[in-house]
Amino acid sequence: MTAKRALDVAVAAVMLAVTSPVVLVAMLAIRATSPGAAVFSQIRVGRGGALFSCRKLRTMRRDTPSLPTHEAPADSVTAVGKVLRATKIDELPQLWNVLKGEMSLVGPRPCLPTQTELIQRRKELGVLTALPGITGLAQIKGIDMSDPRRCAETDAAYVEAASMDLDLRILLGTFYRA
């Protein structure tokens, strides 16, 4: 097991235990305010282009089409969803993806299979060699997937410079940026 994977497993296991009461309250709030499941699974692109089910707390109405966040109708986010997104609580179920080895704490954010321009650019730049992450360099720099070229280039810069030190700085940047 690499040091990165060991850190991923250790932190994800502790975070799941510590945040489980918060996740439970969030799930109850979701179910109390909108119909549908509290945990949402969506097919995403992982390492090597492999598809996997990415878990999140549901922040949008149940009938919202499966689109990248920047393309979804603005009114599709629920009131509870706005709070969960602002606090990043909606991302906590992805810790299960980390434990399963489908994701890392830090890496390029996984995209939808329909985001073909981003996938192609990531493939060209070697980004798909890395596990996707719950957070990444593009996120702390404020770059989202609505700019596929810039997102892929930033992801490639992360893959090129990847280190435990960089991962720790990105994790800290994620918490202090939230």
Secondary structure, DSSP 8 states (H G I E B T S, - for coil): --HHHHHHHHHHHHHHHHHHHHHHHHHHHHHHHSSS-SEEEEEEE-GGG-EEEEEEE--B-TT--S--GGGS-GGGB-HHHHHHHHHTGGGTTHHHHHHTTS-EEESS----TT-HHHHHHHHHHTGGGS--EEE-HHHHTT--TTSHHHHHHHHHHHHHH--HHHHHHHHHHHHHH-
